[in-house]
Amino acid sequence: MLLGGALSFNLIFPSNEPDIWRLMGMWSIWMFTIPSLRARDCSNKEKEALNYLFLLIPLINVMIPFFVKSFAVVWSADTVAFFVMYAWKLGWLQRLK
């Protein structure tokens, strides 16, 4: 995820134009992180969160550029969606009893 963020924020292979490296950074969570996490043995709740993310992130990546033309914003939105989905499905925000 961090490498994708560095690519999206134009820190690695910097250029003034949109290029394949920034595009790869923007899509890296969907292409690499989620499939890698889904391939390992994990709980049903985590698997469900990853399944939802696999469907949600392409929607985010297609919709945001209509409003904001920034690879970094798209990657950031993907990262927020990733952690919000994990927090929701794994109960990170529930109060301890």
Protein Blocks (a to p, Z undefined) as FASTA:
>chain_A
ZZmmmmmnomgopafbdcfklmmmmmmmmmmmmmmmmmpccdfklmmmmmmmmmmmmmmm
mmmmmmmccfklmmmmmmmmmmmmmmmmnopmpccZZ
